[in-house]
Amino acid sequence: MNLFEQFILFLVSLVANTFSAFSGGGAGLVQFPVLIFLGLSFAVALATHKVASVALGLGAVLRYLSTSNLERQLVLLMLLAGIPGVVLGGSLILLVPDRWAEIALGLLTGGLGVFSMLRPQLGQQYLPQHRDRPGYIYGGLMLFFLGFLNGSLTSGTGLFVTIWLVLWFGMDYQRAVAYTLIMVGLFWNGSGAITLGILGEIRWEWLPALLAGSLLGGYLGSHLAIKHGNRWIKRAFELVTLLISVKLIWG
């Protein structure tokens, strides 16, 4: 790629990952289609996007490092339940057509945004719940399913993790976004990148611009989330879910 194309990739990645880090997911809404538009096949674009998304998690870690206290039980649960789902999803996506899955995911994603809009107080306070053994089991099963979606689809799966942490575990939006960016962005996407890199192909020469944009966007978006708090994060979450829904349904 020439320097101009690298610059365009950097800008796209910066904008997509800034919004993703602020709202709790959705970088693939912009970044993944652009990779296809620039000439990559679906499988190569997916693998390349997954590698770049790891830098989003790293950027978030750099910003949240001094402000977030992650609970050990939930960190282990997201690792043990989510990563096997990511690997399974990444292994299967290259074998099956994805159009119907994208439409279904688009409808469900839009429903999340509408649901959040109808619940003004959702995610505005930290009210921990389901921290017993049954709660962790049911929560882990859903995280496994969300990991499968993360490994097999490209847009909006981080948003599902954010809303699940709010609904099931009683987190506020700011706390849930921190978990999503660090655990999903860094560890889930890292597992997906390794899986797709082994089974498919990664366009390595495109990665410098994508990684730089993802890293900086992850840091900037996390900074905005910490600065503006739950109300603005909730509004961003609702906007991004509706945009992703339209993108997935209409292709």
Secondary structure, DSSP 8 states (H G I E B T S, - for coil): --HHHHHHHHHHHHHHHHHHHHHTS-THHHHHHHHHHTT--HHHHHHHHHHHHHHHHHHHHHHHTTT----HHHHHHHHHHHHHHHHHHHHHHTTS--HHHHHHHHHHHHHHHHHHHH-TTTTSS------SHHHHHHHHHHHHHHHHHHHH--SSHHHHHHHHHHHHH---HHHHHHHIIIIIIIIIHHHHHHHHHHHS---GGGHHHHHHHHHHHHHHHHHHHHHHHHHHHHHHHHHHHHHHHHHHHH-
